């Protein structure tokens, strides 16, 4: 059994704060500060440019990628780190479309993260080949997988509601129709059990600053199934995706396997923080994490619904159908969220009316859940949110 008391002790959690926003930015793992100091002082400071070889900086994207690969059920050597999630979405989608040159439809859903849709729109404009981005309601996706579809592009867990897609079933349906899949695991990696290999996924991408606790701006990852890895031609043919970067050849020649999906210089400091954050997962069983997440989520929903009649559950009622977050609808959700944060319970808000709470068993327990529900009830029932100070919109909600 996973010892979640021990994992909680591995995080720096500010005194008096209940943190229910790990689905947006994970808290600081205690080991990350030491690791970054070590890299800055002992490696960058003492090794200077020789650190690329002596400290293994150049290999870090594949080495750290393998650590994440073990959390998402990827085959060894099929995940590489670097750049941002939006860049990785662009790369994966472009590669998938190139493998289906006779088709023009990208199928997605209205629960997908907007940035993914923006990247698809931009890619369509850049290609200029008449592709169409077809966006349907989440529940209609399966019925819309036809022989027109080149790529099914979905975020597995809906960022607003936490609704969980059935990756295996939808991937099977896409393949039966001759389409490929691109899965965004931003709200899945480190939150729910994922098995890309067993599901037959073609491509997957994800960020590492949410449930993986890699820190603000932590690098993203991309997965390419082994059957595609040596066939895809990267749309972003960067220097470090070249077969021999330091031969400085005048023309691009793709590297082997998923390494060809590397683009720019590895973010060494960010990768060091992420690598330290991944140490927390040693000894954590995903089945235990999922069971604990569902237990805490059910406890939170029950307490909030009993005490806050003005809130409406936006997440699926069935815990098997949602990820590791709980969302409620409330017309004054932004102000209520700000009032909650002011009292040391941190969640976040997503327009137009979603109050969103990440349930992260690595550092949350029953006491945290109970305090959060009680504080929320005090704010709602006392109309504490109805204060002009809580209505002023900040840049980040």
C-alpha positions in Angstrom: 0.0 0.0 0.0 1.2 3.5 -0.8 2.1 5.6 2.2 0.4 9.0 1.5 1.5 10.4 4.8 5.1 9.9 3.6 4.4 11.5 0.2 2.8 14.5 1.8 5.9 15.1 3.9 7.9 15.4 0.6 6.2 18.7 -0.3 6.6 22.2 0.9 3.1 23.2 1.8 2.6 26.7 3.3 1.4 26.8 6.8 -2.4 27.1 7.1 -3.1 26.5 3.4 -5.3 23.7 1.9 -4.1 23.4 -1.7 -6.8 22.2 -4.1 -5.1 23.6 -7.2 -2.6 21.0 -8.1 -4.5 20.4 -11.3 -3.2 23.8 -12.4 0.2 24.1 -10.6 1.6 21.4 -8.3 3.3 22.6 -5.1 7.0 22.5 -4.5 8.6 19.1 -3.8 11.2 19.6 -1.1 13.8 17.8 -3.1 13.5 20.2 -6.1 15.1 23.2 -4.3 18.2 21.1 -3.4 18.4 19.6 -6.9 18.3 22.9 -8.6 20.9 24.4 -6.3 23.1 21.4 -7.0 22.7 21.8 -10.8 23.3 25.6 -10.5 26.3 25.5 -8.3 28.0 22.1 -8.9 27.2 21.6 -12.5 26.6 25.0 -14.2 28.9 26.8 -11.7 31.8 24.3 -11.7 31.5 22.4 -15.0 30.4 25.3 -17.2 29.8 24.2 -20.8 31.4 20.8 -20.0 28.2 20.0 -18.1 26.5 19.1 -21.4 28.7 16.0 -21.4 29.8 15.5 -17.8 26.5 16.1 -16.1 24.3 14.4 -18.8 22.4 17.5 -19.7 22.0 16.5 -23.4 20.5 13.1 -22.5 18.1 14.5 -19.9 15.1 14.9 -22.2 15.0 11.1 -23.0 16.1 10.0 -19.5 13.4 12.1 -17.8 10.9 11.2 -20.6 11.4 7.5 -19.6 10.5 8.3 -16.0 7.2 9.9 -17.1 6.7 7.1 -19.6 6.5 4.6 -16.7 3.6 6.7 -15.3 1.6 6.8 -18.5 2.1 3.2 -19.7 4.5 4.1 -22.5 7.0 1.7 -24.0 10.6 2.4 -22.9 12.3 5.0 -25.1 9.1 6.5 -26.6 8.7 9.7 -24.5 10.9 12.8 -24.9 10.8 16.1 -23.0 11.1 19.7 -24.2 9.3 22.9 -25.2 5.7 23.7 -24.2 2.6 21.6 -24.4 1.3 23.8 -27.3 4.4 23.0 -29.3 4.0 19.3 -28.6 0.4 19.4 -29.7 1.5 21.0 -33.0 4.2 18.4 -33.5 1.9 15.5 -32.8 -1.0 16.7 -34.9 1.2 17.6 -37.8 2.9 14.2 -37.8 -0.4 12.4 -37.5 -2.0 14.3 -40.4 1.0 13.6 -42.6 0.4 9.9 -42.0 -3.1 10.3 -43.3 -2.6 12.4 -46.4 -5.9 11.4 -48.1 -8.1 12.7 -45.2 -8.9 16.2 -44.1 -10.9 16.1 -40.8 -9.5 16.7 -37.4 -12.1 15.6 -34.9 -12.1 17.1 -31.4 -14.6 18.0 -28.7 -15.8 21.2 -27.0 -14.2 20.0 -23.7 -10.8 20.1 -25.2 -8.4 22.7 -23.9 -8.7 25.8 -26.1 -5.0 26.0 -26.7 -5.1 22.6 -28.4 -7.9 23.9 -30.7 -5.9 27.1 -31.4 -2.9 25.1 -32.4 -5.0 23.0 -34.7 -6.4 26.1 -36.4 -3.0 27.5 -36.9 -1.7 24.3 -38.3 -4.6 24.1 -40.8 -3.8 27.7 -42.0 -0.1 26.8 -42.3 -0.8 23.7 -44.3 -3.3 25.3 -46.6 -4.6 21.9 -47.8 -8.3 22.3 -46.9 -8.3 20.5 -43.5 -11.3 21.0 -41.2 -11.4 21.1 -37.4 -14.6 19.5 -36.4 -15.6 20.1 -32.8 -18.5 18.2 -31.3 -19.9 17.7 -27.8 -17.9 15.2 -25.7 -20.7 12.7 -25.6 -21.0 12.8 -29.4 -17.3 11.9 -30.2 -17.8 8.2 -30.8 -20.6 8.7 -33.2 -18.7 11.2 -35.2 -15.6 9.0 -35.9 -16.2 8.4 -39.6 -14.0 7.5 -42.6 -13.5 11.3 -43.2 -11.5 11.6 -40.0 -7.7 11.8 -40.2 -7.0 12.4 -36.6 -9.0 12.2 -33.3 -7.5 14.8 -31.0 -8.8 14.8 -27.5 -7.8 15.8 -24.0 -8.5 12.7 -21.9 -9.7 14.6 -18.9 -11.9 17.7 -19.5 -10.1 20.7 -17.9 -13.4 22.3 -16.8 -15.5 19.4 -15.5 -13.1 16.6 -15.1 -15.1 14.4 -17.4 -12.9 11.3 -18.4 -12.9 9.9 -21.9 -12.5 6.2 -22.5 -9.1 6.2 -24.2 -9.0 2.6 -25.1 -12.5 2.5 -26.6 -12.2 5.7 -28.6 -8.7 4.7 -29.9 -10.1 1.4 -31.0 -13.0 3.2 -32.8 -10.6 5.6 -34.4 -8.4 2.8 -35.7 -11.4 0.9 -37.0 -12.3 3.9 -39.1 -8.7 4.3 -40.3 -8.0 7.4 -38.2 -5.1 8.1 -35.8 -5.2 9.5 -32.3 -3.5 12.3 -30.4 -4.2 12.3 -26.7 -3.5 15.3 -24.4 -2.7 14.0 -21.0 -2.4 17.4 -19.2 -5.0 16.4 -16.6 -4.2 12.7 -16.7 -0.5 12.1 -16.1 0.0 11.7 -12.4 -3.8 11.9 -11.8 -5.4 8.8 -13.2 -4.0 5.4 -14.5 -2.9 5.7 -18.1 -1.7 2.9 -20.3 -0.8 4.3 -23.8 0.6 1.0 -25.0 -2.3 -1.1 -24.0 -4.8 1.5 -25.4 -2.9 1.5 -28.8 -2.6 5.3 -28.7 -0.6 6.8 -31.7 0.5 10.0 -30.1 0.2 11.6 -26.7 1.4 14.9 -25.2 1.2 16.5 -21.8 2.5 19.1 -19.4 4.4 18.4 -16.2 3.6 21.4 -13.9 0.2 20.1 -12.8 -0.1 16.7 -11.2 3.6 15.9 -11.8 4.7 19.0 -9.8 7.5 20.0 -12.1 7.1 23.8 -11.4 5.8 26.8 -13.3 6.8 26.5 -17.0 8.1 22.9 -16.6 8.7 21.3 -20.0 6.1 19.2 -21.8 6.4 15.7 -23.1 5.5 13.9 -26.3 4.9 10.2 -26.9 5.1 8.5 -30.3 4.0 4.9 -30.6 6.9 2.6 -31.7 5.2 1.7 -35.0 5.3 5.4 -36.0 8.5 6.7 -34.4 10.8 6.1 -37.4 8.2 7.1 -40.0 7.0 10.5 -38.8 8.6 13.6 -40.3 8.7 16.4 -37.7 7.0 19.6 -38.8 9.4 21.5 -36.5 12.7 20.1 -37.7 14.9 21.5 -34.9 18.6 21.2 -34.5 18.4 18.7 -31.6 16.0 16.5 -33.6 18.7 16.0 -36.2 20.4 12.6 -36.5 23.8 14.2 -35.8 23.4 17.7 -34.4 27.1 18.4 -34.0 27.9 17.4 -37.6 26.3 20.7 -38.5 25.0 19.4 -41.8 23.3 22.0 -44.0 20.1 19.9 -44.5 17.9 18.3 -41.9 18.1 14.5 -41.4 15.7 13.2 -38.8 17.1 11.4 -35.7 16.1 7.9 -34.7 12.8 7.3 -33.1 11.1 9.7 -30.7 14.4 11.7 -30.5 13.4 13.4 -33.8 10.7 15.2 -31.9 13.2 17.2 -30.0 13.4 20.8 -31.2 15.4 23.3 -29.2 18.0 23.3 -26.4 16.9 21.3 -23.3 15.8 23.5 -20.4 18.3 22.1 -18.0 17.2 23.8 -14.8 13.6 23.1 -15.4 14.4 19.4 -16.2 16.4 19.2 -12.9 13.4 20.4 -10.9 11.1 18.0 -12.7 13.5 15.1 -12.2 13.5 15.7 -8.5 9.7 16.0 -8.5 9.4 12.6 -10.1 11.3 11.1 -7.1 8.0 11.4 -5.2 6.5 8.8 -7.4 8.9 6.1 -6.4 6.8 3.6 -4.4 3.5 5.1 -5.4 1.0 2.6 -7.0 -1.3 4.3 -9.5 -4.2 2.0 -8.4 -3.7 3.2 -4.8 -3.6 6.8 -6.0 -6.8 6.4 -8.0 -8.7 4.8 -5.2 -7.6 7.5 -2.8 -8.5 10.2 -5.2 -12.0 8.8 -5.7 -12.5 8.5 -1.9 -11.4 12.1 -1.2 -13.5 13.4 -4.1 -16.6 11.6 -2.9 -16.0 13.0 0.6 -15.7 16.5 -0.8 -18.8 16.3 -3.0 -20.9 14.9 -0.2 -19.9 17.6 2.2 -20.3 20.5 -0.3 -23.7 19.3 -1.6 -25.0 18.9 2.0 -23.9 22.4 3.0 -23.9 24.5 -0.2 -27.3 24.3 -2.0 -26.4 27.1 -4.3 -23.7 25.1 -6.0 -24.3 22.6 -8.8 -22.0 19.7 -9.5 -20.4 20.1 -12.9 -18.3 17.0 -12.8 -19.7 13.5 -13.6 -21.5 12.0 -10.7 -19.9 8.6 -11.3 -16.3 8.7 -9.9 -15.3 6.2 -12.6 -16.2 8.9 -15.2 -14.1 11.7 -13.9 -10.4 12.5 -13.4 -8.9 13.8 -10.2 -10.8 17.0 -9.9 -14.2 18.2 -8.8 -16.0 21.2 -10.3 -19.1 23.1 -9.2 -21.1 25.7 -11.1 -22.0 28.9 -9.4 -22.9 32.2 -11.0 -20.6 34.1 -8.7 -17.9 31.5 -8.9 -15.0 33.9 -9.5 -15.8 36.0 -6.4 -16.4 32.9 -4.3 -13.1 31.4 -5.3 -11.3 34.6 -4.4 -12.9 34.7 -1.0 -11.9 31.0 -0.5 -8.3 31.7 -1.4 -8.3 34.7 1.0 -9.1 32.1 3.8 -6.3 29.8 2.9 -8.2 27.3 0.7 -6.8 27.5 -2.8 -8.8 26.3 -5.8 -9.4 28.1 -9.1 -12.0 29.4 -11.5 -12.7 28.7 -15.1 -15.1 30.8 -17.1 -18.0 31.2 -17.2 -19.0 29.7 -13.9 -16.8 26.8 -12.8 -15.2 26.6 -9.4 -12.5 23.9 -9.8 -10.8 21.8 -7.2 -7.9 19.4 -7.8 -7.9 16.3 -5.6 -4.3 15.3 -5.2 -3.7 12.4 -2.8 0.1 12.9 -2.7 -0.4 15.7 -0.3 -4.2 16.0 0.6 -5.9 14.1 3.3 -9.4 13.9 4.9 -8.6 16.8 7.2 -7.8 19.1 4.3 -11.0 18.0 2.5 -13.2 18.7 5.5 -11.7 22.1 6.1 -12.1 23.1 2.5 -15.8 22.0 2.4 -16.5 23.8 5.7 -14.8 27.0 4.6 -16.7 26.9 1.3 -19.9 26.6 3.1 -19.1 29.6 5.3 -18.4 31.7 2.3 -21.5 30.6 0.4 -24.0 30.7 3.2 -22.7 33.9 4.7 -22.5 35.6 1.3 -18.9 36.5 2.1 -18.2 36.4 -1.6 -20.5 39.4 -2.1 -17.7 41.9 -1.5 -16.3 44.2 -4.3 -12.8 43.2 -3.3 -13.4 39.7 -4.5 -14.8 40.7 -7.9 -11.7 42.4 -9.3 -10.3 40.1 -12.0 -6.7 39.3 -11.8 -4.7 38.3 -14.9 -4.7 34.6 -13.9 -8.0 33.2 -12.6 
